[in-house]
Amino acid sequence: MGLDYVEDGMKRRTLFLGILLATSGMAYAAKKDNPVDYNIALHVSKSEVVYSCNRSFLGSPGGCGMRLWILANLNDEILELRGNTDALIRIGDYKAKQVVTDHVPDYGDNRRYQILFPDGEKLMFEVVGEREK
């Protein structure tokens, strides 16, 4: 009786581990970004790194530092975007997706976009200005 009990326990642990590994793999795959989700055409016409002091941004502490500012055309709308990096990106065409933002009044703008680069890297930007054509 003792040996059967141990074998049953081992089988249950093995089954549990197998299920755990399978579901964690599925959860990882579900969280992975799909390039098809980046369906907004974005053209960067200006890219510059500037020294600025600001509030907390995208999970980083506020304060002063170098930030990337770009002028971009998104679906025929000209926007100024700020990214939390000190590296330039090249002028050109990219794909982006709008990230869910907090609710703001109709007259406000709290949009955020994530840009997908050709090598699979991603960078988050927030709208800090808009212009008329």
LUMGU-538480 format. One record per residue (C-alpha): residue in one letter; residue number from 0; x, y, z. Coordinates in pm, 1 decimal, always signed. Layout:
BEGIN
type / seq / east / north / up
A / NUM / X / Y / Z $
...
//
This chain:
BEGIN
type / seq / east / north / up
M / 0 / +0.0 / +0.0 / +0.0 $
G / 1 / +283.0 / +242.2 / +81.9 $
L / 2 / +457.3 / +204.2 / -255.4 $
D / 3 / +135.5 / +254.5 / -457.3 $
Y / 4 / +62.8 / +568.3 / -257.4 $
V / 5 / +406.4 / +713.5 / -341.5 $
E / 6 / +368.2 / +630.4 / -713.2 $
D / 7 / +23.8 / +794.0 / -725.1 $
G / 8 / +164.6 / +1105.6 / -558.9 $
M / 9 / +449.1 / +1122.4 / -811.1 $
K / 10 / +205.7 / +1084.7 / -1101.0 $
R / 11 / -11.0 / +1368.0 / -965.0 $
R / 12 / +290.3 / +1596.3 / -918.8 $
T / 13 / +413.1 / +1517.6 / -1270.3 $
L / 14 / +68.8 / +1587.8 / -1415.8 $
F / 15 / +43.4 / +1911.5 / -1216.6 $
L / 16 / +387.2 / +2024.6 / -1335.4 $
G / 17 / +298.4 / +1942.4 / -1695.7 $
I / 18 / -22.3 / +2145.4 / -1677.6 $
L / 19 / +157.5 / +2433.8 / -1508.0 $
L / 20 / +426.5 / +2445.9 / -1776.0 $
A / 21 / +173.6 / +2424.7 / -2059.3 $
T / 22 / -46.5 / +2702.4 / -1922.4 $
S / 23 / +245.9 / +2931.6 / -1841.2 $
G / 24 / +369.7 / +2891.1 / -2199.3 $
M / 25 / +25.4 / +2983.1 / -2330.6 $
A / 26 / +9.1 / +3285.3 / -2101.0 $
Y / 27 / +348.3 / +3405.4 / -2225.7 $
A / 28 / +241.6 / +3362.6 / -2587.8 $
A / 29 / -81.8 / +3552.9 / -2523.5 $
K / 30 / +106.3 / +3851.9 / -2377.9 $
K / 31 / +347.7 / +3874.7 / -2668.8 $
D / 32 / +276.4 / +4165.3 / -2904.6 $
N / 33 / +142.2 / +4083.3 / -3246.0 $
P / 34 / +286.5 / +4300.3 / -3528.6 $
V / 35 / -61.8 / +4306.6 / -3685.6 $
D / 36 / -178.4 / +4517.9 / -3388.1 $
Y / 37 / +49.0 / +4798.8 / -3506.5 $
N / 38 / -191.6 / +4920.8 / -3773.7 $
I / 39 / -137.8 / +5298.1 / -3758.7 $
A / 40 / +88.3 / +5442.8 / -4026.5 $
L / 41 / +328.5 / +5689.8 / -3865.6 $
H / 42 / +572.1 / +5913.8 / -4051.6 $
V / 43 / +843.8 / +6084.3 / -3846.4 $
S / 44 / +943.7 / +6416.3 / -4007.2 $
K / 45 / +1149.9 / +6554.1 / -3718.0 $
S / 46 / +1343.3 / +6382.5 / -3440.1 $
E / 47 / +1540.8 / +6558.6 / -3170.2 $
V / 48 / +1670.5 / +6495.1 / -2821.3 $
V / 49 / +1604.3 / +6784.3 / -2586.3 $
Y / 50 / +1676.6 / +6857.2 / -2222.8 $
S / 51 / +1347.9 / +6899.6 / -2040.0 $
C / 52 / +1202.6 / +6894.8 / -1691.7 $
N / 53 / +865.8 / +6729.5 / -1652.6 $
R / 54 / +623.7 / +6533.9 / -1444.0 $
S / 55 / +625.2 / +6159.6 / -1403.1 $
F / 56 / +604.2 / +5988.8 / -1743.8 $
L / 57 / +513.3 / +5631.6 / -1832.9 $
G / 58 / +622.9 / +5483.1 / -1505.4 $
S / 59 / +946.3 / +5677.8 / -1480.1 $
P / 60 / +1006.0 / +5940.9 / -1215.1 $
G / 61 / +962.5 / +6302.7 / -1309.4 $
G / 62 / +1252.8 / +6541.1 / -1316.1 $
C / 63 / +1498.5 / +6676.7 / -1563.9 $
G / 64 / +1680.1 / +6485.2 / -1834.5 $
M / 65 / +1718.6 / +6418.0 / -2203.0 $
R / 66 / +1398.9 / +6318.2 / -2385.8 $
L / 67 / +1321.5 / +6228.6 / -2744.9 $
W / 68 / +1071.7 / +6457.8 / -2915.9 $
I / 69 / +938.4 / +6373.3 / -3260.0 $
L / 70 / +703.7 / +6542.4 / -3503.8 $
A / 71 / +491.0 / +6274.5 / -3664.9 $
N / 72 / +204.1 / +6239.0 / -3907.5 $
L / 73 / -43.0 / +5978.2 / -3783.0 $
N / 74 / -335.5 / +5915.8 / -4016.6 $
D / 75 / -316.0 / +6273.1 / -4153.4 $
E / 76 / -290.2 / +6426.4 / -3805.3 $
I / 77 / +31.2 / +6609.4 / -3712.9 $
L / 78 / +136.5 / +6538.7 / -3354.6 $
E / 79 / +431.8 / +6615.2 / -3132.1 $
L / 80 / +527.3 / +6305.1 / -2934.7 $
R / 81 / +762.2 / +6261.5 / -2641.1 $
G / 82 / +947.6 / +5939.4 / -2569.0 $
N / 83 / +1135.2 / +5843.3 / -2255.8 $
T / 84 / +1471.2 / +5785.1 / -2419.8 $
D / 85 / +1775.2 / +5991.2 / -2507.9 $
A / 86 / +1839.9 / +5822.9 / -2843.2 $
L / 87 / +1735.5 / +5965.7 / -3178.1 $
I / 88 / +1523.4 / +5771.9 / -3423.2 $
R / 89 / +1562.4 / +5819.4 / -3793.5 $
I / 90 / +1315.2 / +6014.5 / -4001.3 $
G / 91 / +1093.4 / +5773.0 / -4189.4 $
D / 92 / +788.1 / +5551.1 / -4185.1 $
Y / 93 / +696.1 / +5323.5 / -3894.3 $
K / 94 / +399.5 / +5130.3 / -3760.5 $
A / 95 / +232.2 / +5221.7 / -3432.0 $
K / 96 / -58.1 / +5127.6 / -3212.1 $
Q / 97 / -258.8 / +5340.8 / -2974.3 $
V / 98 / -225.9 / +5232.0 / -2615.5 $
V / 99 / -528.5 / +5242.7 / -2387.0 $
T / 100 / -529.3 / +5571.0 / -2200.0 $
D / 101 / -704.8 / +5710.1 / -1899.1 $
H / 102 / -1039.1 / +5878.0 / -1956.9 $
V / 103 / -1013.0 / +6248.8 / -2030.7 $
P / 104 / -1280.5 / +6504.0 / -2123.2 $
D / 105 / -1363.4 / +6550.2 / -2491.8 $
Y / 106 / -1151.3 / +6866.6 / -2506.0 $
G / 107 / -845.0 / +6692.2 / -2355.1 $
D / 108 / -588.0 / +6461.9 / -2507.4 $
N / 109 / -409.7 / +6187.1 / -2317.0 $
R / 110 / -318.8 / +5955.6 / -2603.9 $
R / 111 / -18.0 / +5729.1 / -2599.5 $
Y / 112 / +131.9 / +5538.4 / -2888.8 $
Q / 113 / +377.8 / +5254.3 / -2906.7 $
I / 114 / +601.5 / +5247.5 / -3213.5 $
L / 115 / +724.6 / +4917.1 / -3353.7 $
F / 116 / +1067.4 / +4933.8 / -3516.3 $
P / 117 / +1184.2 / +4699.1 / -3793.7 $
D / 118 / +1401.3 / +4498.0 / -3551.6 $
G / 119 / +1103.2 / +4430.2 / -3322.4 $
E / 120 / +1198.4 / +4686.8 / -3058.4 $
K / 121 / +918.3 / +4906.0 / -2925.5 $
L / 122 / +911.2 / +5254.0 / -2776.1 $
M / 123 / +625.9 / +5431.1 / -2597.3 $
F / 124 / +534.8 / +5793.0 / -2672.5 $
E / 125 / +278.1 / +6032.9 / -2535.8 $
V / 126 / +113.2 / +6317.7 / -2724.6 $
V / 127 / +251.4 / +6650.9 / -2603.1 $
G / 128 / +128.3 / +6872.5 / -2886.4 $
E / 129 / -74.2 / +6884.7 / -3203.8 $
R / 130 / -65.2 / +7106.2 / -3510.9 $
E / 131 / -291.2 / +7197.7 / -3794.4 $
K / 132 / -180.5 / +7117.6 / -4144.3 $
//
